[in-house]
Every structure is written in C-alpha cells, then in structure tokens.
C-alpha cells in the first residue's frame, strides 16, 4: 500500500469500522461494543460451538478469533481443554523466538493551530538511533527505559482532507516507540486511570523523552501543545485486547514462520484464527490473514467471490 505513497482513510480510521459494520449488518450480522468475550464454548465432541459474552452464551456454527493466537489459545479456550487440545501450540508460543516480545508505547498530542501557521507533513517519520537495527534493539533490551532504538511520528490531521473542516484550528500528533512489557507487567492488574504513583512516574519520564524527540524534529510545536496522553504496553492490553502489549502479534523470526500449526484452522474443530498471526504483521498481513481464514472456512465461496471481482 506504499506504491505511489501511503493511503489514509478520509474521515479518519473510524470510517474503516463504520464501513465494516454496515456490511456485517447488511449480511444479517450484529456488532456488539463493550462486550468482551469471556471464553469460547467447546462441546462434548471438542468442537467450538459458541462464545460467552458478559456471562451470556451465544451459539454459532463456527468461531473466528482475531485477537491473536496467544490470547485465543491461552485465555479464551477454557482451561479444562487447553492442555488436551492446544497444549503443544501453547508450549511452542513460549519460545522466545516465537512469543510476542515487542510492544509499543504511544504518545497522543493535541496541537493548537488557531493562527493557522503550521504546515505539518503528510509523511510518516521513522527515526532510528543508527543503521544497526539489530544492535539498537540489543542495547534497548539491556535498558528498555533509557535506550530507545527507534521512534515513529505521524500527523493524521495533516493526512485527512476533512480534518480541518471538522476540527478547525487543531492538529494531532502520534509518537510511537518500543516498550518492554517486563517493565510494566506488575501494573497490569491495577485499575485503569488509577495505577500507582510509580507507574505514573515511569510514564512521566518516558513522556519527556518522547516529547523531546517530537520537539527536536518539529520545534515549531513548542508553544502549541494543548494536550498530551501516554499509553504503555498494559494500555494496549486494556484498550486493544493485545497479549503482552504486542500490537504486531507474534515475533517475526524464522522460528515463528516455521510453526506449521500457525494457520487459520486450529486443532479445535470449527475454531479459526484470522489476522496478523496467521500471516504476518501490519495492515496487509492482517488482510491476507482474513483471506486465508475465509478460504479455510469455505474455499468454494471465496473463489466464487473473487471471480466476481476479476
């Protein structure tokens, strides 16, 4: 999707969700919000037959999980069935070259441009400590809180042609950097927005680092920052349903791609995986994972649908 430049949804990422919801409802489906799945129902023949949502059982002929292999197999599959049905797969995901071992921290910035003087870029900035990416990551793992190997900066308000009319005089920035889950794991069970002073102090320290990178790159923003919020790996788990804060899923190593069981069809009949862990990370990795899942569920239907597009 970078051929000819990157693409951005007009109206913001919410438009992607809205378009998907319309299609699901048009086909007779229903979308529930604030309705986390508690577990997957397994019948006496070891087949997935439904889900439990907020204590309510919802039955279905097939179950498709897009929350990733670790969360699906270690959290949603009932504990009584894990060892017998997916024990080998769970053990495989514990290997350091397979497990979800890279997480991200995100700084959200609100910018005041009431005077209309800012000319922010539509591009994404990738800022690396050096060209030695493996070396940078190795140093980062030795001291996660202080040695950042890379940063990502983006201004979605500059990319969206409708943003200025919807939010005049304002811009938003996003700054992303790596996070070691081990640094924040002890805070994962604390109440959101009410975590400890120690956690708040860690966030404040990282926020200063991230803001320094943003202002060093764009000094014109120094007196225009109106709002700052900051999220870590445990934030990702709470709001995005990730596993160990890994927004890009399982590790991207030869060991991971050698896991032949890691496919749309799971060892549990009628339970399927979709998304990044089926193929690879990113938008197109997740999209391709969706196609692989659709093919695994109904090869003839998928080929018929594709033939209508060709």
Secondary structure, DSSP 8 states (H G I E B T S, - for coil): --TTS----TT-THHHHHHHHHHHHHTT----SS--EEEEEE-TTSBEEEEEETTEEEE-S-EEE-S-HHHIIIIIB-HHHHHHHHHHHHHHTTSTTTS---EEEEEEEEEE-TT------SS-EEEES-S-HHHHHHHHHHSTTT---EEEEE-HHHH-TTHHHHSTTEEEEEEEEEE-HHHHGGGTTS-TT---HHHHHHHHHHHHHHHHHHHHH-GGGTTTEEEEEEE-HHHHHHHH--STT-TT-S--SHHHHT-TT-SSB-SSBTEEE-SGGGS-SSHHHHHHHHHHHHHHH-HHHHHHHHHHH-
